[in-house]
Amino acid sequence: MKHLIAALATVLLSVNSMAALLTPEGTGEKVEKVTLSTSATANVENESLKLTSVGAGLRAKKVVFVNVKVYVGQLFVSSPETFKKTDAEALTSLKDQQAVAIQMHFLRGVDADNVQKSFKEALKANGVSSDEASVKQFLDSVAKGGEAKEGKALTILGAKLKDGSEVVLYETTSGNVSEIKGPAGFIEKIFSIWLGKPSDDGVATLKKSILKK
């Protein structure tokens, strides 16, 4: 029994201290003093995936009539040549991507409840039910993930698996990763938060910046 407990502790430790979801490569533009990378690599099911940056921008939120800078969001895709940089086609073009990721560099601290609330509002705006099993698990991971810390990056990576299912990996600003599996179309539902119908003006501005040609 002692050996079993020790083994389980080792597994848990390895999960909590695993390497970052994205390994940045190249130096790109600066947005709000955040230096972005031009590409990144990710490892999914022991397969290395190369992702290319296709756009970035500022996510602001209106608080008592004042626009507060929240984070710089950067979108990466595995096949940039098939990603459609149009308002109507960006989200649906994710069907042609093996993997997609968004990395949010937080300019201020945001507690987990408000991060989840923002995501929930965006999903609702796009007709995505928060009661759907995989979506609910994603939102639970956000709630349990803790504060999005100022000066740190929060990463969401979606990838298609060989069995036809899809996985979304949620990495907190503290480096802890949650894995959520869902059916085909799961990635598109989660990424509607940024590429679907904007839930507010701040998301609309971020989307426009990401899709700028």
Buried (B, 14 or more C-beta within 10 A) or exposed (E): EEEEEEEEEEEEEEEEEEEBBBBBBEEBEEBEEBEBBEBBBBBBEEEEBEBBBBBBBBBBBEEEEEEBBBBBBBBBBBBBEEBBBEBEEBBEBBEEBBBBBBBBBBBEEBEBEBBBBBBBEBBEBBEBEEEBEBBEBBBEBBBEBBBBBEEBBBBBBBBBEEEEEBBBBBBBBEBBBBEBBBEEEBBBBBBBBBBBBBBBEBBEBBBEBBBEE
